[in-house]
Structures are given as C-alpha cells and as structure tokens.
Amino acid sequence: MGSLIDTIRADAWWEHKLSPVLGSGYMTTFFLGASLLDVWPALLFTLAALSAAAAYVSVINDLTDIDDDRLAGKRNRFAGRSAPRRAAALVACLAVGAAAAVAWRHDPLALGLYACGWVSFSLYSIPPVRLKGRGFLGALADGAGAHLFPQLLVVVVVFHRTGAALDAAWVATVGGWALAHGLRGALWHQLGDAEADTRAGVRTFGSVHPRRAQWLARLAFAAELAAFGVLLWRSGNVLALSLVPTYIALETVRSQLWGVTVVIAGHAPRARIAMNDFYIVFYPLSFLVAATLRHPLDALVLLVQVALFPRHLRAAIGDAARATRSLVAER
C-alpha cells in the first residue's frame, strides 16, 4: 500500500484536492435542502472517479517528466522502473476512468466535465502539445484540470441526483471560485519549482515571469475570495461564515508562535498557502455539521469524512491545542 501511495503520489492530492471537492458537494446539497445520505452514493462514486483521474495526473506527469527531472535533480518515481510496470500503472488509471465514463454515459454534462479534466492534464503533460512549457496556458490547464472541472462535476452530480434544475448562477459562481483557486495553486507550484524548471529548461509561466505570476496570483486570490464569499452567503450556512475568523485566528497563532508564513503564492521558510486548511478542513466540516442539524442521520457522512481525511484535521486540532497550552503557560 505504501508503494502504491508513493507511486501515484496520493499524499500530494488526496486531502488537498478531494476534500474541498466533497465540500462543494456538501455545500450544494445543503443549498438545495436535500439530505446528504440521499446524495452520498453519487458523491462516493464521484470521489472514486476523481481519485482515478488524480492518480493519472501523477503517473502521466512523472512519465513525461523523467528527462526533465533528471536534469533538474528531482526525484522521479518512474525513473529506472521497467516499461511493463510503467504501462501497468497507466493502464490501471485509464481502466478506472473508462469505467466511470461508462457509468456517466447517460449524463452528457457530467461525462463531459469528467472528460475535460483528463484532457486538460493530458494536454498539460504529453508532447507535442505539453502546455506545461508554454507559459500561461500551462498554468491555466493545471488549474482547470485540478479544480475547475472536478468542482463543476460534483455540483452537477448533486443537482442531477436530487432532481433539481441547474441553478446557472450557483454553477457559475462555483466555477469562478474553482478556476481562481486552481490558477493560484498552479502558480504557487510553478513559483516553488522555478529553479528546478530553469535547470531543466522547462519554460513555465512561473519560472519565466515570476513577478507577473505573483501579481496574477494575488488577482486570482481576490477573485477567489469574492466568489467563495458569495457561495457561503447564498448557502445560508452561518457556521461556515463564522469559521472564517476561527481559521484566521489559527493561522495568526501559527505565525506568531512558530514563525509560519502564510503565502498567497510562492514559497517561504515554513510557508503555508492561504486558505488551504479552510478548504480542506473547515469548509466540508461546517456543511456536514449544518446538514446534521437538519437531517440527524447525515452525521454518518460526517464520520466518513473524518475517517477519509484525518491528516489536516488532526494537525489543526493539534496546533490549536498547542497554542492554547502556550497561551495558558504565558499567563
């Protein structure tokens, strides 16, 4: 299992990418007034389908980056592995993705959004297109594949599962938030890898235009916060809104007590990317708790969420406990 997790780099995307996606599924279900237990089978299937897509991203990135990673001095999980093993990893991802596509064959919108995620990352990584080395288009493809299409997919799945008519404004706002967040995440990654990409001769937007990338990331962050604020307001979930200052307080304590730097994009010693923990922990849990107050049996979904995504929740609780002990000791 450890070898599998390492091969598909699950530690890099499992909580960061998929917990916020489920959060949007919970939020949309709450917005529609439905029970999460009624929607949960569709959400679980979407989670499995997106896991296959995320694993494909990791595999195809490593397979197409072998030479570049060697020049950059970076570790590549497929360097030195046999051709049959490389092919087996790729075929396994494609097989699960194809099964999901077949299951969605009667839902053209969901199928199209799911396929767009695969296409985005294929264009991002695979020559001769390989948008990764084509400036801004690479960052856009990365952000769209990692966040925009998965977020839109889960929203559409919830609407279709509940039988509700699509709310165009809701879907558009989720899309705007997800695209801005995805673009900022892509720029953060590129800025952090700028030195290695320069050594390898890969012309990402972040390595060629670092100042523009920083400026664009700040602009994307502003749009991201504005769209997310609209979503929380329209959802009517007071708990989610009230947890925003709680999250800010946690990051402030981390900064003051342990020298952690919160960044919008780019890297710094002991840096944390702004809003990351809110999207992974506070966002989904706030809607799960609110849903449980409406539909008590939805607490079962809350328990599953905690079991599936424990790492960042445990870290947040641990940091809050450490901070409380430090403050008490100072007094």
C-alpha positions in Angstrom: 0.0 0.0 0.0 2.8 2.4 0.8 4.4 1.7 -2.5 1.1 2.3 -4.3 0.6 5.6 -2.5 4.1 6.7 -3.3 3.7 5.7 -7.0 0.6 7.7 -7.6 1.7 10.5 -5.2 -1.6 10.2 -3.3 -0.1 12.1 -0.3 0.1 15.2 -2.6 -3.5 15.3 -3.8 -5.8 13.1 -1.6 -6.7 15.7 1.0 -5.7 18.8 -0.9 -7.8 18.2 -4.0 -10.6 15.8 -2.9 -11.7 17.1 0.4 -12.6 20.5 -1.0 -14.4 18.8 -3.9 -16.6 16.9 -1.4 -17.0 20.2 0.5 -18.7 21.6 -2.6 -20.8 18.6 -2.9 -22.0 19.0 0.7 -22.5 22.8 0.2 -24.6 22.3 -2.9 -26.7 19.6 -1.1 -27.2 22.0 1.8 -28.1 24.8 -0.6 -30.8 22.5 -2.2 -32.1 21.4 1.2 -31.5 17.7 0.5 -30.2 15.0 2.8 -26.6 14.1 2.4 -27.5 10.4 2.8 -29.6 10.6 -0.3 -26.7 12.1 -2.3 -23.9 10.2 -0.7 -23.8 7.3 -3.1 -23.3 9.7 -6.0 -20.7 11.7 -4.1 -18.8 8.5 -3.2 -18.8 7.4 -6.9 -17.5 10.8 -7.9 -14.8 10.6 -5.3 -13.6 7.3 -6.7 -13.7 8.6 -10.3 -11.8 11.7 -9.4 -9.2 9.6 -7.5 -8.5 7.7 -10.7 -8.1 11.0 -12.6 -5.8 12.4 -9.9 -3.7 9.2 -10.0 -3.5 9.5 -13.8 -2.2 13.1 -13.4 0.6 11.9 -11.1 1.5 9.0 -13.3 1.5 10.9 -16.6 3.4 13.8 -15.1 6.1 11.5 -13.8 6.3 9.5 -17.1 6.6 12.7 -19.2 9.0 14.4 -16.7 11.6 11.7 -16.4 14.3 13.5 -18.5 13.4 17.0 -17.1 13.5 15.7 -13.5 16.9 14.2 -14.1 18.3 17.5 -15.4 16.7 19.3 -12.5 18.0 16.9 -9.9 14.5 16.0 -8.8 13.3 12.6 -7.7 11.0 10.8 -10.3 9.0 7.8 -9.1 9.2 6.1 -12.5 12.9 6.6 -13.3 14.6 3.3 -13.5 11.3 1.3 -13.5 10.6 -1.2 -16.1 8.4 -0.4 -19.1 5.8 -3.1 -18.1 5.4 -1.5 -14.7 5.1 2.0 -16.1 2.4 0.7 -18.6 0.6 -1.2 -15.8 0.2 2.0 -13.7 -1.1 4.0 -16.6 -3.5 1.3 -17.8 -4.9 0.9 -14.3 -5.8 4.6 -14.1 -7.3 4.6 -17.6 -9.4 1.5 -16.8 -11.0 3.0 -13.7 -11.5 6.3 -15.6 -13.1 4.4 -18.5 -15.4 2.6 -16.1 -16.6 5.9 -14.6 -17.1 7.3 -18.1 -19.3 4.3 -19.0 -21.3 4.9 -15.8 -21.9 8.5 -16.7 -22.8 7.7 -20.4 -26.4 8.8 -19.8 -25.4 12.1 -18.3 -23.6 14.0 -21.0 -22.9 17.1 -18.9 -21.2 15.0 -16.1 -19.4 12.9 -18.6 -18.1 16.0 -20.5 -16.9 17.7 -17.3 -15.1 14.5 -16.2 -13.5 14.0 -19.6 -12.4 17.7 -19.6 -10.3 17.0 -16.5 -8.4 14.2 -18.2 -8.0 16.1 -21.4 -6.6 19.2 -19.6 -3.9 17.3 -17.9 -3.1 15.2 -21.0 -2.6 18.5 -22.9 -0.6 19.8 -19.9 1.9 16.9 -19.8 2.1 15.0 -23.1 4.2 16.1 -26.1 4.0 17.6 -28.6 1.4 19.9 -27.0 2.8 19.8 -23.5 1.3 23.0 -22.2 3.4 22.8 -19.1 6.3 24.6 -21.0 4.0 27.0 -22.9 3.7 29.8 -20.3 0.3 30.9 -19.0 -1.6 28.2 -20.9 0.2 25.6 -18.8 -0.9 27.3 -15.5 -4.5 27.6 -16.8 -4.6 23.9 -17.9 -3.3 22.9 -14.5 -5.7 25.0 -12.6 -8.7 23.9 -14.7 -7.9 20.2 -14.5 -7.1 20.2 -10.8 -10.0 22.4 -9.6 -12.4 23.8 -12.1 -13.7 20.6 -13.8 -13.8 18.5 -10.6 -15.7 21.2 -8.7 -18.2 21.7 -11.5 -18.6 17.9 -11.9 -19.5 17.4 -8.2 -22.0 20.3 -8.3 -23.7 18.9 -11.4 -23.8 15.4 -9.9 -25.6 16.8 -6.8 -28.1 18.7 -8.9 -28.8 15.7 -11.0 -29.0 13.3 -8.1 -31.6 15.4 -6.3 -33.5 16.1 -9.5 -33.3 19.8 -9.1 -32.9 22.1 -12.1 -29.4 23.5 -12.5 -29.0 27.0 -10.9 -26.9 28.7 -13.5 -25.7 31.5 -11.1 -24.7 28.9 -8.5 -22.8 26.8 -11.0 -21.1 29.8 -12.5 -20.0 31.1 -9.0 -18.6 27.7 -8.1 -16.8 27.7 -11.5 -15.3 31.2 -10.9 -14.1 30.3 -7.4 -12.6 27.0 -8.5 -10.8 28.5 -11.6 -9.3 31.3 -9.5 -8.3 28.9 -6.8 -6.9 26.4 -9.3 -4.9 29.1 -11.1 -3.4 30.4 -7.9 -2.5 26.8 -6.9 -0.8 26.2 -10.3 1.2 29.5 -10.0 2.2 28.6 -6.4 3.5 25.3 -7.6 5.3 26.8 -10.6 7.0 29.5 -8.4 8.1 26.9 -6.0 9.6 24.8 -8.8 11.1 27.8 -10.7 14.7 26.9 -10.0 14.4 23.3 -10.9 12.4 24.1 -14.1 15.0 26.6 -15.1 17.7 24.0 -14.8 15.7 21.6 -16.9 14.9 24.2 -19.5 11.1 24.0 -18.9 9.6 27.4 -19.6 6.7 27.5 -17.2 4.9 30.9 -16.6 6.2 31.0 -13.0 9.9 30.4 -14.0 9.9 32.8 -16.9 7.8 35.6 -15.4 7.9 35.2 -11.6 6.8 38.8 -10.9 3.8 38.5 -13.3 3.0 35.2 -11.7 3.0 36.7 -8.2 0.8 39.6 -9.4 -1.6 37.2 -11.2 -1.8 35.0 -8.2 -2.8 38.0 -6.0 -5.5 38.9 -8.5 -6.8 35.4 -8.6 -6.8 35.3 -4.8 -9.1 38.4 -4.7 -11.5 36.8 -7.2 -11.4 33.5 -5.3 -12.3 35.1 -2.0 -15.1 37.2 -3.6 -16.7 34.2 -5.3 -16.3 32.0 -2.2 -17.9 34.6 -0.1 -20.9 34.8 -2.4 -21.2 31.0 -2.2 -21.1 31.0 1.6 -23.6 33.8 1.7 -26.0 32.2 -0.7 -25.8 28.8 1.1 -27.1 30.4 4.2 -24.7 28.4 6.4 -23.9 30.7 9.3 -21.5 28.1 10.7 -19.3 28.2 7.6 -19.2 32.0 7.8 -18.4 32.0 11.5 -15.5 29.6 11.0 -13.6 32.0 8.7 -12.4 34.2 11.6 -11.6 31.0 13.5 -9.4 29.8 10.7 -7.7 33.3 10.5 -7.0 33.1 14.2 -5.4 29.7 13.8 -3.1 30.9 11.1 -2.3 34.0 13.1 -1.3 31.9 16.1 0.8 29.6 13.9 2.6 32.7 12.6 3.2 34.3 15.9 4.2 31.2 17.9 6.0 29.1 15.3 7.1 31.6 12.6 4.8 30.1 10.0 4.4 32.4 6.9 1.1 32.4 5.1 1.6 33.0 1.4 -0.8 33.6 -1.5 1.6 32.1 -3.9 5.4 31.4 -3.9 7.4 29.9 -1.1 9.0 31.0 2.1 10.6 29.2 5.1 7.8 27.2 6.9 5.2 28.6 4.5 1.5 27.7 4.3 -0.7 28.6 1.4 -3.6 30.9 2.3 -7.0 29.3 2.8 -5.6 25.8 2.3 -6.6 24.4 5.6 -10.0 26.2 5.4 -10.9 24.4 2.2 -9.6 21.0 3.4 -11.0 21.0 7.0 -13.3 23.9 7.9 -15.2 24.1 4.7 -16.5 20.5 4.4 -17.0 20.0 8.1 -19.0 23.2 8.5 -21.5 22.0 6.0 -21.6 18.5 7.4 -22.4 19.8 10.8 -25.1 22.1 9.4 -26.5 19.2 7.4 -26.6 17.0 10.5 -28.6 19.7 12.4 -31.2 19.4 9.6 -31.0 15.7 9.0 -29.5 13.9 12.0 -28.6 10.8 10.1 -26.3 12.9 7.9 -23.9 12.5 10.9 -22.9 9.2 9.3 -21.4 11.1 6.4 -19.6 13.4 8.8 -18.0 10.3 10.4 -16.9 9.0 7.0 -15.4 12.4 6.1 -13.3 12.4 9.2 -12.2 8.9 8.6 -11.3 9.6 4.9 -9.4 12.9 5.5 -7.9 12.9 9.0 -4.4 14.3 8.5 -5.1 18.1 8.2 -8.0 17.9 10.8 -5.6 16.2 13.2 -2.9 18.8 12.6 -5.4 21.7 13.0 -6.7 20.3 16.3 -3.1 19.6 17.5 -1.9 23.1 16.6 -5.0 24.7 18.4 -4.2 22.6 21.5 -0.5 23.5 21.5 -1.4 27.2 21.0 -3.9 27.1 23.9 -1.2 25.5 26.2 1.3 28.1 25.2 -1.0 31.0 25.9 -2.1 29.5 29.2 1.6 29.0 30.2 2.4 32.6 29.3 -0.3 33.8 31.7 
